């Protein structure tokens, strides 16, 4: 199977048969839309057969990759194919990328201020985020915050969950626990 996967909220397992090879292309948050004619949020929580999406050209690419002599050559084949798909006119605006960057680097308490800094309406911002990045601005901010928490707690021997909840801008410990369960599926 050749699959095309969108962003997934739940755990996803991809198995491969013994002695098989797998090549995965993972786009950065702001990188997928210029390669597709479809808003990125339409792929959320879906696994689409790549042949249904790309047609026979995905089978042709597969054959080219199989004929390549080494990994470097395989990657070059994929890069060349992706370059034929790339449409520079579909890249996100500087204002949109700025909001994404701020959501990544600033505390959750500044969400409303960051969103308000966008020069057009909040509704427009949300639609642009869904189209280019797949999720709403607040969903990204929550994910970025959760990933930062995981980095912080990874290296600590003793954790004070109340302190972590406060440090990362949760209104209370129950809000932190609820979000932690949601993202970790515990």
DRENPA-3360 file (N, C-alpha, C; in nm, 2 decimals, always signed):
BEGIN
1 = XXXXXXXX = +0.08/-0.12/+0.00/+0.00/+0.00/+0.00/+0.09/+0.12/+0.00 ~ +0.04/+0.22/-0.07/+0.11/+0.35/-0.08/+0.01/+0.44/-0.01 ~ +0.04/+0.50/+0.10/-0.05/+0.58/+0.17/-0.02/+0.72/+0.18 ~ -0.12/+0.80/+0.19/-0.11/+0.95/+0.20/-0.18/+0.98/+0.33 ~ -0.11/+1.03/+0.43/-0.17/+1.05/+0.56/-0.18/+1.20/+0.60 ~ -0.29/+1.24/+0.65/-0.30/+1.37/+0.71/-0.26/+1.38/+0.85 ~ -0.28/+1.49/+0.92/-0.25/+1.50/+1.06/-0.35/+1.41/+1.14 ~ -0.30/+1.34/+1.23/-0.39/+1.25/+1.31/-0.39/+1.29/+1.46;
9 = XXXXXXXX = -0.51/+1.29/+1.51/-0.53/+1.32/+1.65/-0.50/+1.19/+1.74 ~ -0.52/+1.08/+1.69/-0.50/+0.95/+1.76/-0.37/+0.88/+1.71 ~ -0.33/+0.79/+1.79/-0.22/+0.71/+1.76/-0.24/+0.63/+1.63 ~ -0.14/+0.62/+1.55/-0.15/+0.55/+1.42/-0.03/+0.45/+1.41 ~ -0.06/+0.33/+1.38/+0.05/+0.23/+1.36/+0.05/+0.19/+1.22 ~ +0.17/+0.19/+1.16/+0.19/+0.14/+1.02/+0.29/+0.02/+1.03 ~ +0.24/-0.09/+0.98/+0.32/-0.21/+0.98/+0.38/-0.23/+0.84 ~ +0.48/-0.31/+0.84/+0.55/-0.35/+0.72/+0.59/-0.49/+0.73;
17 = XXXXXXXX = +0.58/-0.56/+0.62/+0.62/-0.70/+0.61/+0.77/-0.72/+0.63 ~ +0.81/-0.83/+0.67/+0.95/-0.86/+0.69/+1.02/-0.84/+0.56 ~ +1.14/-0.79/+0.56/+1.23/-0.76/+0.45/+1.17/-0.66/+0.35 ~ +1.08/-0.58/+0.40/+1.02/-0.47/+0.32/+1.09/-0.34/+0.35 ~ +1.08/-0.25/+0.26/+1.14/-0.11/+0.28/+1.02/-0.01/+0.29 ~ +1.05/+0.10/+0.36/+0.95/+0.20/+0.36/+1.02/+0.33/+0.34 ~ +0.96/+0.42/+0.26/+1.01/+0.55/+0.24/+0.89/+0.65/+0.29 ~ +0.92/+0.73/+0.38/+0.82/+0.82/+0.44/+0.87/+0.97/+0.41;
25 = XXXXXXXX = +0.77/+1.05/+0.36/+0.80/+1.19/+0.34/+0.71/+1.26/+0.45 ~ +0.77/+1.33/+0.54/+0.70/+1.41/+0.64/+0.73/+1.56/+0.62 ~ +0.62/+1.63/+0.60/+0.63/+1.77/+0.57/+0.63/+1.85/+0.71 ~ +0.70/+1.96/+0.71/+0.70/+2.05/+0.82/+0.56/+2.11/+0.83 ~ +0.53/+2.17/+0.94/+0.40/+2.23/+0.96/+0.36/+2.32/+0.85 ~ +0.45/+2.40/+0.80/+0.41/+2.50/+0.70/+0.46/+2.46/+0.56 ~ +0.48/+2.33/+0.54/+0.54/+2.29/+0.41/+0.46/+2.21/+0.31 ~ +0.34/+2.16/+0.35/+0.27/+2.06/+0.26/+0.19/+2.13/+0.16;
33 = XXXXXXXX = +0.12/+2.24/+0.19/+0.02/+2.30/+0.10/+0.07/+2.33/-0.04 ~ +0.19/+2.38/-0.05/+0.24/+2.42/-0.19/+0.25/+2.29/-0.28 ~ +0.24/+2.17/-0.23/+0.25/+2.05/-0.31/+0.12/+1.99/-0.35 ~ +0.01/+2.05/-0.30/-0.12/+1.99/-0.32/-0.22/+2.09/-0.36 ~ -0.33/+2.04/-0.43/-0.44/+2.13/-0.47/-0.55/+2.14/-0.37 ~ -0.53/+2.08/-0.26/-0.64/+2.06/-0.16/-0.60/+2.12/-0.02 ~ -0.69/+2.19/+0.04/-0.65/+2.24/+0.18/-0.61/+2.13/+0.27 ~ -0.51/+2.15/+0.35/-0.44/+2.05/+0.43/-0.54/+1.99/+0.53;
41 = XXXXXXXX = -0.63/+2.07/+0.58/-0.72/+2.02/+0.69/-0.82/+1.91/+0.63 ~ -0.83/+1.90/+0.50/-0.92/+1.80/+0.45/-0.86/+1.66/+0.45 ~ -0.73/+1.65/+0.49/-0.66/+1.52/+0.51/-0.66/+1.48/+0.66 ~ -0.70/+1.56/+0.75/-0.69/+1.53/+0.89/-0.76/+1.40/+0.92 ~ -0.69/+1.32/+1.00/-0.74/+1.19/+1.05/-0.78/+1.10/+0.94 ~ -0.71/+1.11/+0.83/-0.74/+1.02/+0.72/-0.61/+0.95/+0.67 ~ -0.63/+0.83/+0.62/-0.53/+0.76/+0.54/-0.59/+0.74/+0.40 ~ -0.52/+0.80/+0.31/-0.57/+0.79/+0.17/-0.48/+0.71/+0.09;
49 = XXXXXXXX = -0.53/+0.62/+0.00/-0.45/+0.55/-0.09/-0.38/+0.64/-0.18 ~ -0.25/+0.64/-0.19/-0.17/+0.74/-0.26/-0.21/+0.73/-0.41 ~ -0.24/+0.61/-0.46/-0.28/+0.60/-0.60/-0.41/+0.67/-0.63 ~ -0.50/+0.66/-0.54/-0.63/+0.74/-0.55/-0.60/+0.89/-0.56 ~ -0.50/+0.93/-0.49/-0.48/+1.08/-0.48/-0.39/+1.12/-0.60 ~ -0.28/+1.05/-0.62/-0.18/+1.09/-0.72/-0.19/+1.02/-0.86 ~ -0.28/+0.92/-0.86/-0.29/+0.84/-0.99/-0.17/+0.75/-1.01 ~ -0.16/+0.71/-1.14/-0.05/+0.62/-1.17/+0.09/+0.67/-1.16;
57 = XXXXXXXX = +0.10/+0.81/-1.15/+0.24/+0.86/-1.13/+0.31/+0.82/-1.00 ~ +0.23/+0.78/-0.90/+0.29/+0.73/-0.78/+0.35/+0.59/-0.80 ~ +0.29/+0.51/-0.89/+0.34/+0.38/-0.92/+0.47/+0.40/-1.01 ~ +0.47/+0.50/-1.09/+0.59/+0.53/-1.17/+0.70/+0.57/-1.08 ~ +0.67/+0.66/-0.98/+0.77/+0.70/-0.89/+0.83/+0.58/-0.81 ~ +0.74/+0.49/-0.77/+0.78/+0.38/-0.69/+0.88/+0.29/-0.78 ~ +0.85/+0.28/-0.90/+0.94/+0.20/-0.99/+1.08/+0.27/-1.00 ~ +1.08/+0.40/-1.02/+1.20/+0.47/-1.03/+1.28/+0.46/-0.90;
65 = XXXXXXXX = +1.21/+0.46/-0.78/+1.28/+0.45/-0.65/+1.34/+0.31/-0.64 ~ +1.26/+0.21/-0.68/+1.31/+0.07/-0.67/+1.43/+0.04/-0.76 ~ +1.44/+0.11/-0.88/+1.55/+0.10/-0.97/+1.67/+0.18/-0.92 ~ +1.66/+0.27/-0.83/+1.77/+0.35/-0.78/+1.87/+0.26/-0.71 ~ +2.00/+0.29/-0.73/+2.10/+0.20/-0.68/+2.13/+0.21/-0.53 ~ +2.11/+0.33/-0.47/+2.14/+0.35/-0.33/+2.05/+0.45/-0.27 ~ +2.05/+0.46/-0.14/+1.96/+0.56/-0.07/+1.97/+0.70/-0.12 ~ +2.08/+0.75/-0.15/+2.10/+0.88/-0.19/+2.03/+0.91/-0.32;
73 = XXXXXXXX = +2.04/+0.81/-0.41/+1.97/+0.82/-0.54/+1.82/+0.81/-0.52 ~ +1.78/+0.73/-0.43/+1.63/+0.72/-0.40/+1.58/+0.85/-0.36 ~ +1.65/+0.92/-0.26/+1.61/+1.05/-0.21/+1.61/+1.15/-0.32 ~ +1.70/+1.14/-0.41/+1.71/+1.24/-0.53/+1.59/+1.22/-0.62 ~ +1.54/+1.10/-0.64/+1.42/+1.07/-0.72/+1.30/+1.13/-0.66 ~ +1.29/+1.12/-0.53/+1.17/+1.17/-0.45/+1.18/+1.33/-0.46 ~ +1.30/+1.38/-0.44/+1.31/+1.53/-0.44/+1.27/+1.58/-0.58 ~ +1.32/+1.51/-0.69/+1.28/+1.56/-0.82/+1.13/+1.55/-0.84;
81 = XXXXXXXX = +1.07/+1.45/-0.80/+0.92/+1.43/-0.81/+0.85/+1.54/-0.73 ~ +0.90/+1.57/-0.61/+0.83/+1.67/-0.53/+0.85/+1.81/-0.59 ~ +0.96/+1.83/-0.65/+0.99/+1.96/-0.72/+0.89/+1.99/-0.84 ~ +0.84/+1.88/-0.90/+0.74/+1.89/-1.01/+0.61/+1.93/-0.95 ~ +0.58/+1.90/-0.82/+0.46/+1.92/-0.76/+0.45/+2.06/-0.69 ~ +0.56/+2.12/-0.66/+0.57/+2.24/-0.59/+0.52/+2.36/-0.66 ~ +0.43/+2.44/-0.60/+0.37/+2.56/-0.66/+0.40/+2.67/-0.56 ~ +0.50/+2.76/-0.60/+0.54/+2.87/-0.51/+0.43/+2.96/-0.48;
89 = XXXXXXXX = +0.33/+2.97/-0.57/+0.22/+3.06/-0.54/+0.13/+3.02/-0.43 ~ +0.15/+2.89/-0.38/+0.07/+2.84/-0.27/+0.14/+2.84/-0.14 ~ +0.25/+2.92/-0.13/+0.32/+2.93/+0.00/+0.24/+3.03/+0.09 ~ +0.25/+3.01/+0.22/+0.18/+3.09/+0.31/+0.24/+3.23/+0.31 ~ +0.16/+3.33/+0.34/+0.21/+3.47/+0.35/+0.30/+3.49/+0.47 ~ +0.38/+3.59/+0.46/+0.47/+3.63/+0.57/+0.39/+3.65/+0.70 ~ +0.27/+3.72/+0.69/+0.19/+3.74/+0.81/+0.15/+3.61/+0.88 ~ +0.11/+3.52/+0.79/+0.06/+3.39/+0.84/+0.18/+3.31/+0.91;
97 = XXXXXXXX = +0.29/+3.31/+0.84/+0.41/+3.24/+0.90/+0.45/+3.31/+1.03 ~ +0.44/+3.44/+1.04/+0.47/+3.51/+1.16/+0.38/+3.47/+1.28 ~ +0.25/+3.46/+1.25/+0.16/+3.41/+1.36/+0.20/+3.27/+1.40 ~ +0.23/+3.18/+1.31/+0.27/+3.04/+1.34/+0.40/+3.04/+1.42 ~ +0.49/+3.13/+1.38/+0.62/+3.13/+1.46/+0.60/+3.18/+1.60 ~ +0.51/+3.29/+1.61/+0.49/+3.34/+1.75/+0.41/+3.24/+1.84 ~ +0.32/+3.16/+1.78/+0.25/+3.06/+1.85/+0.35/+2.95/+1.90 ~ +0.45/+2.93/+1.82/+0.55/+2.83/+1.86/+0.64/+2.87/+1.97;
105 = XXXXXXXX = +0.67/+3.00/+1.97/+0.77/+3.05/+2.06/+0.72/+3.13/+2.19 ~ +0.60/+3.17/+2.18/+0.55/+3.25/+2.29/+0.45/+3.17/+2.38 ~ +0.44/+3.21/+2.51/+0.35/+3.14/+2.60/+0.20/+3.14/+2.56 ~ +0.13/+3.04/+2.60/-0.01/+3.03/+2.57/-0.09/+3.15/+2.61 ~ -0.05/+3.21/+2.72/-0.12/+3.33/+2.77/-0.12/+3.44/+2.66 ~ -0.04/+3.44/+2.57/-0.03/+3.54/+2.46/-0.11/+3.51/+2.34 ~ -0.18/+3.39/+2.34/-0.26/+3.35/+2.22/-0.35/+3.46/+2.16 ~ -0.43/+3.51/+2.25/-0.52/+3.61/+2.19/-0.45/+3.73/+2.14;
113 = XXXXXXXX = -0.35/+3.78/+2.20/-0.27/+3.89/+2.15/-0.20/+3.86/+2.01 ~ -0.15/+3.73/+2.00/-0.09/+3.69/+1.88/-0.19/+3.69/+1.76 ~ -0.30/+3.63/+1.79/-0.41/+3.61/+1.69/-0.46/+3.75/+1.65 ~ -0.48/+3.84/+1.75/-0.52/+3.98/+1.72/-0.42/+4.06/+1.64 ~ -0.29/+4.02/+1.64/-0.19/+4.09/+1.56/-0.20/+4.06/+1.41 ~ -0.28/+3.96/+1.37/-0.30/+3.92/+1.23/-0.38/+4.04/+1.17 ~ -0.33/+4.09/+1.05/-0.39/+4.21/+0.99/-0.54/+4.19/+0.94 ~ -0.58/+4.07/+0.92/-0.72/+4.05/+0.87/-0.80/+3.99/+0.99;
121 = XXXXXXXX = -0.92/+3.94/+0.96/-1.01/+3.90/+1.07/-0.96/+3.76/+1.13 ~ -1.01/+3.74/+1.25/-0.98/+3.61/+1.31/-1.03/+3.49/+1.23 ~ -1.15/+3.51/+1.17/-1.21/+3.40/+1.09/-1.12/+3.37/+0.97 ~ -1.07/+3.48/+0.91/-0.98/+3.46/+0.80/-0.85/+3.38/+0.84 ~ -0.80/+3.42/+0.96/-0.68/+3.36/+1.01/-0.70/+3.21/+1.03 ~ -0.81/+3.18/+1.09/-0.85/+3.04/+1.12/-0.86/+2.96/+0.99 ~ -0.93/+3.02/+0.89/-0.94/+2.95/+0.76/-0.80/+2.93/+0.69 ~ -0.72/+3.03/+0.70/-0.59/+3.02/+0.64/-0.50/+2.91/+0.71;
129 = XXXXXXXX = -0.51/+2.91/+0.84/-0.44/+2.81/+0.92/-0.48/+2.67/+0.88 ~ -0.61/+2.65/+0.87/-0.66/+2.52/+0.83/-0.62/+2.48/+0.69 ~ -0.62/+2.58/+0.60/-0.58/+2.55/+0.46/-0.43/+2.52/+0.45 ~ -0.35/+2.60/+0.51/-0.20/+2.59/+0.49/-0.14/+2.49/+0.59 ~ -0.19/+2.48/+0.71/-0.12/+2.40/+0.81/-0.21/+2.29/+0.87 ~ -0.34/+2.29/+0.84/-0.42/+2.17/+0.88/-0.50/+2.19/+1.01 ~ -0.46/+2.28/+1.10/-0.53/+2.30/+1.23/-0.55/+2.45/+1.25 ~ -0.63/+2.48/+1.36/-0.65/+2.62/+1.39/-0.53/+2.67/+1.47;
137 = XXXXXXXX = -0.51/+2.80/+1.48/-0.40/+2.86/+1.56/-0.40/+2.81/+1.70 ~ -0.51/+2.80/+1.77/-0.52/+2.76/+1.91/-0.48/+2.61/+1.92 ~ -0.52/+2.53/+1.83/-0.48/+2.39/+1.83/-0.33/+2.38/+1.82 ~ -0.27/+2.45/+1.73/-0.12/+2.45/+1.72/-0.06/+2.49/+1.85 ~ -0.11/+2.60/+1.91/-0.05/+2.65/+2.03/-0.05/+2.55/+2.14 ~ -0.16/+2.48/+2.15/-0.18/+2.37/+2.25/-0.08/+2.26/+2.22 ~ -0.06/+2.22/+2.10/+0.03/+2.12/+2.06/+0.18/+2.16/+2.09 ~ +0.21/+2.28/+2.05/+0.35/+2.33/+2.08/+0.38/+2.33/+2.23;
145 = XXXXXXXX = +0.28/+2.38/+2.31/+0.29/+2.38/+2.45/+0.31/+2.24/+2.51 ~ +0.23/+2.15/+2.46/+0.24/+2.01/+2.51/+0.38/+1.95/+2.48 ~ +0.43/+1.97/+2.36/+0.56/+1.92/+2.32/+0.67/+1.98/+2.40 ~ +0.66/+2.11/+2.44/+0.75/+2.18/+2.52/+0.75/+2.12/+2.66 ~ +0.63/+2.08/+2.71/+0.62/+2.02/+2.84/+0.70/+1.88/+2.84 ~ +0.67/+1.81/+2.73/+0.74/+1.68/+2.72/+0.89/+1.69/+2.72 ~ +0.94/+1.79/+2.66/+1.09/+1.82/+2.66/+1.14/+1.85/+2.80 ~ +1.06/+1.93/+2.87/+1.10/+1.98/+3.00/+1.10/+1.86/+3.10;
153 = XXXXXXXX = +0.99/+1.78/+3.10/+0.98/+1.67/+3.20/+1.07/+1.55/+3.17 ~ +1.12/+1.54/+3.05/+1.20/+1.43/+3.01/+1.33/+1.41/+3.09 ~ +1.39/+1.52/+3.13/+1.52/+1.52/+3.19/+1.51/+1.55/+3.34 ~ +1.39/+1.55/+3.40/+1.37/+1.58/+3.54/+1.35/+1.45/+3.62 ~ +1.41/+1.44/+3.73/+1.39/+1.32/+3.82/+1.27/+1.34/+3.90 ~ +1.26/+1.45/+3.96/+1.14/+1.48/+4.05/+1.06/+1.59/+3.98 ~ +0.93/+1.55/+3.97/+0.84/+1.65/+3.90/+0.73/+1.70/+4.00 ~ +0.71/+1.82/+3.99/+0.60/+1.88/+4.07/+0.50/+1.93/+3.96;
161 = XXXXXXXX = +0.40/+1.85/+3.94/+0.30/+1.87/+3.84/+0.23/+2.00/+3.85 ~ +0.21/+2.05/+3.97/+0.14/+2.18/+4.00/+0.23/+2.29/+3.94 ~ +0.36/+2.28/+3.97/+0.45/+2.38/+3.92/+0.46/+2.38/+3.76 ~ +0.46/+2.26/+3.70/+0.46/+2.25/+3.56/+0.33/+2.31/+3.50 ~ +0.22/+2.28/+3.56/+0.09/+2.34/+3.51/+0.10/+2.49/+3.52 ~ +0.15/+2.54/+3.63/+0.16/+2.69/+3.64/+0.26/+2.75/+3.54 ~ +0.37/+2.68/+3.53/+0.48/+2.73/+3.44/+0.43/+2.74/+3.30 ~ +0.35/+2.65/+3.25/+0.30/+2.65/+3.11/+0.17/+2.72/+3.09;
169 = XXXXXXXX = +0.12/+2.79/+3.19/+0.00/+2.88/+3.17/-0.13/+2.81/+3.18 ~ -0.14/+2.69/+3.24/-0.27/+2.63/+3.26/-0.34/+2.70/+3.37 ~ -0.47/+2.72/+3.36/-0.55/+2.79/+3.46/-0.55/+2.72/+3.60 ~ -0.55/+2.58/+3.59/-0.54/+2.50/+3.71/-0.49/+2.36/+3.68 ~ -0.47/+2.28/+3.78/-0.41/+2.15/+3.76/-0.51/+2.06/+3.68 ~ -0.64/+2.07/+3.71/-0.74/+1.99/+3.64/-0.74/+2.02/+3.49 ~ -0.72/+2.14/+3.45/-0.71/+2.18/+3.31/-0.58/+2.11/+3.24 ~ -0.47/+2.12/+3.32/-0.35/+2.05/+3.27/-0.37/+1.90/+3.26;
177 = XXXXXXXX = -0.43/+1.84/+3.36/-0.45/+1.69/+3.35/-0.54/+1.65/+3.23 ~ -0.65/+1.73/+3.21/-0.74/+1.70/+3.10/-0.66/+1.71/+2.97 ~ -0.58/+1.81/+2.95/-0.51/+1.83/+2.82/-0.40/+1.72/+2.81 ~ -0.34/+1.69/+2.92/-0.23/+1.59/+2.92/-0.29/+1.45/+2.87 ~ -0.41/+1.42/+2.93/-0.48/+1.29/+2.89/-0.52/+1.30/+2.74 ~ -0.57/+1.41/+2.70/-0.61/+1.42/+2.56/-0.49/+1.40/+2.46 ~ -0.38/+1.46/+2.49/-0.27/+1.45/+2.40/-0.19/+1.31/+2.41 ~ -0.19/+1.26/+2.53/-0.11/+1.14/+2.55/-0.19/+1.01/+2.54;
185 = XX = -0.32/+1.03/+2.53/-0.42/+0.92/+2.52/-0.41/+0.82/+2.64 ~ -0.38/+0.88/+2.76/-0.37/+0.80/+2.88/-0.51/+0.79/+2.95;
% end
